[in-house]
Amino acid sequence: MLKKYPSTLSCKFVLFMLPLLAAAVVITGVVLTFHHYRFYNPTPSQLETLLLHTLFLLLLLIILLCWAAGVLCWFWISRQLQPVHRLQQHIRHLGDGRLDRTVAVDAPYEIKTLANAINEMAAALKLYIHGEIETARKTARRETETAQGTATRKIIHEMGNFLNNIDLVVYGLKPEQLSPRGQKILKILIDESGRIKTFFRRFLGFAITPELRLQPGCFEAILAGAVDEFKTEALEADIRIEISHLAAIPPVPVDAGQIQKVMHNLIRNSLDAVGRSGMIRIETTVAPSHLQIAVFDSGPGMDAETRTRAFEPFFTTRQTGDGAGLGLAISRTIIEAHAGTIDCEKTQGGGTAFRIRLPLS
């Protein structure tokens, strides 16, 4: 304390010495008056004048000493209150929303403890606010998805009625004798009606959160079933598909049909990315709280912008294709319905890796 606060100690020393100096001055004045009275034998009028002068000087000296004491006290109190003023200013900053700032004071233990408590409070408040913002964001998203789902159902219902009427018309025209041009128009009508039905069916899978039937199942069987769908296509394109389990997979509560749909979309995407003569590897790892499924491919990979927009609905790098641009968006909807996450990143070899994380419980 002596090393940290030398000016404070000096103020205390001066304040302690002021009364002693005042007493010394008073005693000195009395002694001088007595000496003058004893050796010079002043008249009563001279003695009265001398006493008045001495009292005036003493009074002036006392006033100066009091003023000096007041100034020293003001400096000392100001120095003691500097950490408190800093804390006050910091609290105002917190009130303005600047929660990233911290305060550090060089002060006695009590004030320093108070400063640390304020810093901890600001950090906790920041975490709480971020949590509330995230909760509000998720709530708004759920409400938006609910509204979108209701509107989508109505639109698809009306479009379904329209397409059913077209099917009835087509069914009635098939037995009729049509000209070659009429038959060509009828075929176009049948093909386009089927394409629109397929598009709406896939769009429905993206726009409406699926109702899950969660059951603990064998994840190895789900992955093996998804890979079997593409064995022939992969063999013809000289693409090798491998499955690697780095640890035993415990039963995970999932909707097996929906997860298989996700794996179908990811493997389909990887096959299109590789093209010919490559490799796709599916790797599973188990963490304390979640299961991770990674799908790696040896394709050319995605640039940063493509990776950012990969899960946007209707975004695709293909030139043609029915329903193109919904596969990854539907996969994200399914994974988030399982309270999981899905993302993509560039691998060291230049390909792409999709990572799925699903909670174990």
C-alpha positions as CSV (number, residue, x, y, z in Angstrom):
1,M,0.0,0.0,0.0
2,L,2.9,2.4,0.8
3,K,4.4,1.8,-2.6
4,K,1.1,2.2,-4.5
5,Y,-0.2,5.3,-2.8
6,P,2.7,7.6,-1.8
7,S,0.7,10.8,-2.4
8,T,-2.1,9.5,-0.2
9,L,0.4,8.8,2.6
10,S,1.9,12.3,2.1
11,C,-1.6,13.9,2.5
12,K,-2.2,12.0,5.7
13,F,1.2,13.1,7.0
14,V,0.5,16.7,6.2
15,L,-2.9,16.6,7.7
16,F,-1.4,15.1,10.9
17,M,1.3,17.8,11.1
18,L,-1.1,20.7,10.5
19,P,-2.5,20.8,14.1
20,L,1.0,20.4,15.5
21,L,2.2,23.4,13.4
22,A,-0.7,25.5,14.4
23,A,-0.1,24.7,18.1
24,A,3.6,25.5,17.6
25,V,2.8,28.9,16.1
26,V,0.4,29.7,18.9
27,I,2.9,28.8,21.6
28,T,5.6,30.8,19.8
29,G,3.3,33.8,19.7
30,V,2.5,33.5,23.4
31,V,6.2,33.1,24.3
32,L,7.2,36.1,22.2
33,T,4.5,38.2,23.8
34,F,5.6,37.2,27.2
35,H,9.2,37.8,26.4
36,H,8.4,41.3,25.1
37,Y,6.3,42.1,28.1
38,R,9.1,40.9,30.6
39,F,12.1,42.6,29.1
40,Y,10.7,45.7,27.5
41,N,8.1,46.7,30.1
42,P,5.6,48.0,27.5
43,T,2.8,50.3,28.5
44,P,-0.7,48.8,28.7
45,S,-1.6,50.4,25.4
46,Q,1.5,49.0,23.7
47,L,0.8,45.6,25.2
48,E,-2.8,45.7,23.9
49,T,-1.6,46.6,20.4
50,L,1.0,43.8,20.5
51,L,-1.6,41.3,21.6
52,L,-4.0,42.4,18.8
53,H,-1.2,42.1,16.2
54,T,-0.2,38.7,17.5
55,L,-3.8,37.5,17.5
56,F,-4.3,38.8,14.0
57,L,-1.3,37.0,12.7
58,L,-2.3,33.8,14.5
59,L,-5.8,34.1,13.0
60,L,-4.4,34.7,9.6
61,L,-2.1,31.7,10.0
62,I,-4.9,29.5,11.1
63,I,-7.0,30.6,8.1
64,L,-4.1,29.7,5.8
65,L,-3.6,26.4,7.5
66,C,-7.3,25.6,7.2
67,W,-7.3,26.5,3.5
68,A,-4.2,24.3,2.9
69,A,-5.9,21.5,4.8
70,G,-9.0,21.9,2.7
71,V,-7.1,21.8,-0.5
72,L,-5.1,18.8,0.6
73,C,-8.3,17.0,1.7
74,W,-9.9,17.8,-1.7
75,F,-7.0,16.3,-3.6
76,W,-6.9,13.3,-1.4
77,I,-10.7,12.6,-1.6
78,S,-10.5,13.1,-5.4
79,R,-7.8,10.6,-5.7
80,Q,-9.7,8.1,-3.6
81,L,-12.9,8.6,-5.7
82,Q,-11.1,8.2,-9.1
83,P,-11.8,4.4,-9.3
84,V,-15.4,5.1,-8.3
85,H,-15.8,7.6,-11.1
86,R,-14.3,5.1,-13.5
87,L,-16.8,2.4,-12.4
88,Q,-19.6,5.0,-12.8
89,Q,-18.5,5.8,-16.4
90,H,-18.2,2.1,-17.2
91,I,-21.8,1.4,-15.9
92,R,-23.0,4.2,-18.2
93,H,-21.3,2.4,-21.1
94,L,-23.0,-0.8,-20.1
95,G,-26.3,1.0,-20.1
96,D,-25.6,2.2,-23.7
97,G,-25.3,-1.4,-24.7
98,R,-21.5,-1.6,-25.0
99,L,-21.2,-4.9,-23.2
100,D,-17.8,-5.9,-24.7
101,R,-16.0,-3.3,-22.6
102,T,-14.3,-4.2,-19.3
103,V,-13.0,-2.0,-16.5
104,A,-9.7,-2.4,-14.6
105,V,-9.0,-0.2,-11.6
106,D,-5.9,0.1,-9.4
107,A,-7.7,0.6,-6.1
108,P,-8.1,-1.0,-2.7
109,Y,-9.4,-4.6,-2.5
110,E,-13.1,-3.7,-2.0
111,I,-13.3,-1.4,-5.1
112,K,-11.3,-3.9,-7.2
113,T,-13.7,-6.7,-6.2
114,L,-16.6,-4.5,-7.2
115,A,-15.0,-3.9,-10.6
116,N,-14.5,-7.6,-11.1
117,A,-18.1,-8.3,-10.2
118,I,-19.3,-5.7,-12.7
119,N,-17.2,-7.3,-15.4
120,E,-18.6,-10.7,-14.6
121,M,-22.1,-9.3,-14.6
122,A,-21.6,-7.7,-18.1
123,A,-20.3,-11.0,-19.5
124,A,-23.2,-12.9,-18.1
125,L,-25.6,-10.3,-19.4
126,K,-24.1,-10.5,-22.8
127,L,-24.5,-14.2,-23.0
128,Y,-28.1,-13.9,-21.7
129,I,-29.0,-11.3,-24.4
130,H,-27.4,-13.4,-27.1
131,G,-29.4,-16.4,-26.0
132,E,-32.6,-14.4,-25.9
133,I,-31.9,-13.0,-29.4
134,E,-31.2,-16.6,-30.7
135,T,-34.4,-17.8,-29.1
136,A,-36.4,-15.0,-30.6
137,R,-34.8,-15.7,-34.0
138,K,-35.7,-19.4,-33.8
139,T,-39.3,-18.5,-32.7
140,A,-39.7,-16.1,-35.6
141,R,-38.4,-18.7,-38.0
142,R,-40.7,-21.4,-36.6
143,E,-43.7,-19.0,-37.0
144,T,-42.6,-18.1,-40.5
145,E,-42.2,-21.8,-41.4
146,T,-45.7,-22.5,-40.0
147,A,-47.2,-19.7,-42.1
148,Q,-45.3,-20.8,-45.2
149,G,-46.4,-24.4,-44.6
150,T,-50.1,-23.3,-44.4
151,A,-49.8,-21.2,-47.5
152,T,-47.9,-24.0,-49.3
153,R,-50.6,-26.5,-48.5
154,K,-53.3,-24.3,-49.9
155,I,-51.4,-23.6,-53.1
156,I,-50.5,-27.2,-53.6
157,H,-54.1,-28.2,-52.9
158,E,-55.4,-25.9,-55.6
159,M,-52.6,-26.9,-58.0
160,G,-53.4,-30.5,-57.3
161,N,-57.1,-30.0,-58.3
162,F,-55.9,-28.3,-61.5
163,L,-53.5,-31.1,-62.3
164,N,-56.2,-33.7,-61.6
165,N,-58.5,-32.0,-64.0
166,I,-55.7,-32.1,-66.6
167,D,-55.3,-35.8,-66.0
168,L,-59.0,-36.3,-66.5
169,V,-58.9,-34.4,-69.8
170,V,-55.8,-36.4,-70.9
171,Y,-57.5,-39.7,-69.9
172,G,-60.5,-38.7,-71.9
173,L,-58.4,-37.8,-75.0
174,K,-56.3,-40.9,-75.1
175,P,-58.9,-43.1,-76.7
176,E,-59.7,-40.4,-79.3
177,Q,-58.3,-40.5,-82.8
178,L,-56.0,-37.5,-82.8
179,S,-53.8,-36.1,-85.6
180,P,-50.1,-36.4,-85.3
181,R,-49.9,-32.8,-84.1
182,G,-52.7,-33.5,-81.6
183,Q,-50.8,-36.6,-80.3
184,K,-47.6,-34.5,-79.9
185,I,-49.5,-31.9,-77.9
186,L,-51.1,-34.5,-75.7
187,K,-47.6,-36.1,-75.0
188,I,-46.3,-32.6,-74.1
189,L,-49.2,-32.1,-71.8
190,I,-48.7,-35.5,-70.1
191,D,-44.9,-34.9,-69.6
192,E,-45.3,-31.3,-68.3
193,S,-48.1,-32.4,-65.9
194,G,-45.8,-35.1,-64.5
195,R,-42.9,-32.7,-64.2
196,I,-45.0,-30.2,-62.3
197,K,-46.3,-33.0,-60.0
198,T,-42.7,-34.1,-59.2
199,F,-41.7,-30.5,-58.6
200,F,-44.5,-29.8,-56.1
201,R,-43.9,-33.1,-54.3
202,R,-40.2,-32.2,-53.8
203,F,-41.1,-28.6,-52.9
204,L,-43.5,-29.8,-50.3
205,G,-40.7,-31.8,-48.7
206,F,-38.7,-28.5,-48.4
207,A,-41.4,-26.1,-47.4
208,I,-43.2,-28.2,-44.7
209,T,-41.3,-29.5,-41.8
210,P,-41.8,-33.3,-41.8
211,E,-43.6,-35.1,-39.1
212,L,-41.0,-37.4,-37.7
213,R,-41.5,-40.9,-36.4
214,L,-38.4,-41.2,-34.2
215,Q,-37.3,-44.7,-33.3
216,P,-33.8,-46.0,-32.2
217,G,-32.5,-47.8,-35.2
218,C,-29.4,-49.3,-36.7
219,F,-27.6,-46.4,-38.5
220,E,-25.3,-48.8,-40.3
221,A,-28.3,-50.3,-42.0
222,I,-29.6,-46.9,-43.0
223,L,-26.3,-45.9,-44.6
224,A,-25.9,-49.3,-46.3
225,G,-29.4,-49.0,-47.8
226,A,-28.7,-45.5,-49.2
227,V,-25.5,-46.7,-50.8
228,D,-27.1,-49.7,-52.4
229,E,-29.4,-47.4,-54.4
230,F,-26.4,-46.1,-56.3
231,K,-24.2,-49.2,-56.6
232,T,-25.0,-49.8,-60.3
233,E,-24.6,-46.1,-61.3
234,A,-21.3,-45.8,-59.3
235,L,-19.9,-49.0,-60.9
236,E,-20.7,-47.7,-64.4
237,A,-19.0,-44.3,-63.7
238,D,-16.0,-46.0,-62.0
239,I,-16.7,-44.3,-58.7
240,R,-15.9,-46.2,-55.5
241,I,-18.2,-45.7,-52.5
242,E,-16.8,-46.6,-49.1
243,I,-18.4,-46.6,-45.6
244,S,-16.1,-46.2,-42.6
245,H,-17.3,-46.5,-39.0
246,L,-14.6,-45.1,-36.6
247,A,-16.5,-46.4,-33.6
248,A,-19.5,-48.5,-32.8
249,I,-22.7,-46.5,-33.4
250,P,-25.2,-46.6,-30.5
251,P,-29.0,-46.7,-31.4
252,V,-29.9,-43.1,-32.4
253,P,-33.6,-41.9,-32.3
254,V,-34.2,-40.9,-36.0
255,D,-36.8,-41.3,-38.7
256,A,-35.0,-43.9,-40.8
257,G,-36.9,-43.0,-44.0
258,Q,-36.2,-39.3,-43.7
259,I,-32.5,-39.8,-42.9
260,Q,-32.2,-42.2,-45.8
261,K,-33.7,-39.5,-48.0
262,V,-30.9,-37.1,-46.8
263,M,-28.2,-39.6,-47.5
264,H,-29.7,-40.2,-50.9
265,N,-29.5,-36.5,-51.7
266,L,-25.9,-36.2,-50.5
267,I,-24.7,-39.2,-52.4
268,R,-26.6,-38.0,-55.5
269,N,-24.9,-34.6,-55.1
270,S,-21.4,-36.3,-54.7
271,L,-21.9,-38.5,-57.7
272,D,-22.7,-35.5,-59.9
273,A,-19.7,-33.6,-58.5
274,V,-17.2,-36.5,-59.1
275,G,-18.5,-37.3,-62.6
276,R,-16.2,-40.2,-63.5
277,S,-13.4,-42.1,-61.9
278,G,-13.4,-41.0,-58.3
279,M,-14.2,-41.9,-54.8
280,I,-17.0,-41.1,-52.2
281,R,-16.3,-41.9,-48.6
282,I,-18.9,-41.9,-45.8
283,E,-17.4,-41.7,-42.3
284,T,-19.2,-41.9,-39.0
285,T,-17.8,-40.7,-35.6
286,V,-19.4,-40.7,-32.2
287,A,-19.0,-37.8,-29.8
288,P,-20.3,-37.6,-26.2
289,S,-23.4,-35.7,-27.2
290,H,-23.9,-36.4,-31.0
291,L,-23.3,-38.6,-33.9
292,Q,-21.4,-37.2,-36.9
293,I,-21.8,-38.4,-40.5
294,A,-19.4,-37.0,-43.0
295,V,-19.7,-37.5,-46.8
296,F,-16.4,-36.8,-48.7
297,D,-16.0,-36.8,-52.4
298,S,-13.0,-36.4,-54.7
299,G,-14.7,-33.9,-57.0
300,P,-13.4,-30.4,-57.9
301,G,-15.0,-28.9,-54.8
302,M,-17.1,-25.7,-54.4
303,D,-15.9,-22.2,-54.3
304,A,-16.7,-20.0,-51.2
305,E,-19.8,-18.5,-52.7
306,T,-21.2,-21.9,-53.8
307,R,-20.6,-23.3,-50.3
308,T,-22.4,-20.3,-48.7
309,R,-25.5,-20.8,-50.9
310,A,-25.4,-24.6,-51.2
311,F,-28.5,-25.0,-48.9
312,E,-30.6,-22.2,-50.4
313,P,-33.7,-23.5,-52.2
314,F,-33.6,-23.5,-56.0
315,F,-29.9,-22.7,-56.0
316,T,-28.0,-25.1,-58.3
317,T,-24.9,-25.2,-60.5
318,R,-26.6,-27.5,-63.0
319,Q,-27.9,-26.2,-66.3
320,T,-30.9,-28.5,-66.4
321,G,-32.7,-31.0,-64.3
322,D,-36.2,-31.5,-62.8
323,G,-36.4,-30.2,-59.3
324,A,-32.8,-29.2,-59.3
325,G,-31.8,-27.0,-56.4
326,L,-34.1,-28.5,-53.7
327,G,-32.1,-31.6,-52.7
328,L,-29.8,-29.9,-50.1
329,A,-32.5,-27.6,-48.9
330,I,-34.8,-30.5,-48.2
331,S,-31.9,-32.3,-46.4
332,R,-31.3,-29.3,-44.2
333,T,-35.0,-29.2,-43.3
334,I,-35.0,-32.9,-42.3
335,I,-31.8,-32.6,-40.3
336,E,-33.0,-29.5,-38.4
337,A,-36.3,-31.3,-37.7
338,H,-34.1,-33.9,-35.9
339,A,-32.5,-31.0,-33.9
340,G,-29.2,-31.5,-35.8
341,T,-27.0,-29.5,-38.1
342,I,-25.6,-29.9,-41.6
343,D,-22.9,-27.9,-43.3
344,C,-20.3,-28.3,-46.1
345,E,-16.7,-27.4,-46.4
346,K,-13.8,-27.8,-48.7
347,T,-11.4,-30.8,-48.1
348,Q,-7.7,-30.6,-48.2
349,G,-7.7,-32.7,-51.4
350,G,-9.9,-30.2,-53.2
351,G,-13.2,-32.0,-52.9
352,T,-16.2,-31.3,-50.7
353,A,-17.3,-32.7,-47.3
354,F,-20.8,-32.6,-46.0
355,R,-21.0,-33.0,-42.2
356,I,-24.2,-34.0,-40.4
357,R,-24.5,-33.9,-36.6
358,L,-27.4,-35.6,-34.9
359,P,-28.0,-35.6,-31.1
360,L,-27.7,-39.0,-29.5
361,S,-30.8,-38.4,-27.3
